[in-house]
């Protein structure tokens, strides 16, 4: 019987591991299919407090990992396949084996939706990203594009106007599906140029394997043309990694875990932290803050038991 099991090793999971380990709870931390989470796909993080020169995303995660290990956190590779709550015990099935724990902190994150084009994986962090707040400042005075037509795409495009010379907003339809206020705001900005009835069908990399352009297809005529951009911001949504918990924990209409109070879920001893329960901010620092909150809540809940 574990005192605490933590699902996920992004900023939320690792911060929860640091706090619960320092509380002598010897947490067992499950490294899922993408150890380190989305931050490992970011080449440079400039907005995490304490790193005035910036830090590589993978290095930041590695430092958090070492910090948690130093205090006694234990790490095992494995993904949660199933979850059950049995008579006050939280049980997770990891690669075919059931593990039991008193407290469970779910920090399994969210996965950005991508276009599924060839070479996509290699270009992430090299001119392909899903986060304007994270990476927009690296593209000053150069053309970029945003793929999507919802509120998120409009927000990303507006944010990018602070840095880029031009922001192409690429959408498959002839009108945005964003709320009217967001759509009007985006279309009124002189730097934002909408490209209607268009789809990115190919990424074009330069000799250094960085984004040089995209191949656009006109969905009405099927004609293709090259559009020179230094970065592609994909804003077609995220999927919270909640599969094993569906039907057993409260999940909102967009698929994110929905805590009833703070980080506490609807079953005793279960806590949620980071992007798996946050569809608004999705930043490394907010994930870390929620990881801290979940750890303190779990520690207090265990003390009460």
C-alpha positions, 0 to 999 in steps of 0.5 A: 500500500502506497501513501501517495502515487503521482501520475505524470512527470510534467511540472505539476507531477514533479512539483507534487513529488518534491512536496510529498517527498519532503513530507516523508511520504515517499511518493511513487511517481509514474512516468507515462508515455511522454516523460516530462510532459509538453515542456520537453518539446520546448527548446527554450523556456524564458518565462519560468521564474528564476531563470533570467537567461532562459532554460531548455525545457528538458533541462528544467524538467531534469532538474525538477526530477533530480530535486524530487529524487533527492528527497526520496521520490521513487520513479517507475516507467508505466502508464495508467490503463485503469482506475478504481476506487475500492472501499477507500483505496485508490487503485491504478492498473499500470501496464497490467499490474494493480497498484494500491494507494491511499492518496492519488495525485493525477497530473497526467497533463494534456496533449496538443492536437496536431495536424498529423503531417510528415516531419511534424515530430522533428519540427516541434520546437524548431518552428512548430509549436502549440503555445504562443505564450511559450514561444511567441517572443522568439519570432520578432519581426518575422512572418508566422501563421496560426492554424485554427478558427476558434477562440484559442486561435484568435487569442494566439494570433492576437498575442503574436501581433506583439512580436511577428511582422505578419500573422496569417490565420489559416482556417478551413472554412470561410468564417471563424467559429470563434465567439463574435467578440474574439473574431471581430478583434482578430480580424480588425487587427492590421497585422492579422491576415486571414486565409480562408478555405485553406489547409496546411498540407506540408511543412517546408524545412530549411537546410538547418531543419527549421521551419521555412514555409508551409504548403497551403491548399485552397480547399475550393480550387485544390490549388497549392502554394507556398507561404513563407513563415518562420513558425507555425502555431497549431491552435486546434485544441488540446485533449486532456489525458483523462482516459482511464478516469472517465466515468469514475471521476468528474470530467467537464464537457471538454474532457478535463478533470473537474475538481470540486474544491481546490484540487480535490476530486469527487472521490476521497484521496484523489487530487488533480493538478496541472493541464489535466484540470486546466484548460485556461492557463496551461503554463509551466508555472501554473502547473507547478503551483497546482502540483504544490497545492495538490501535494499539500492537500494530499498531505493534509488529507492523509494526516486526517485519516 
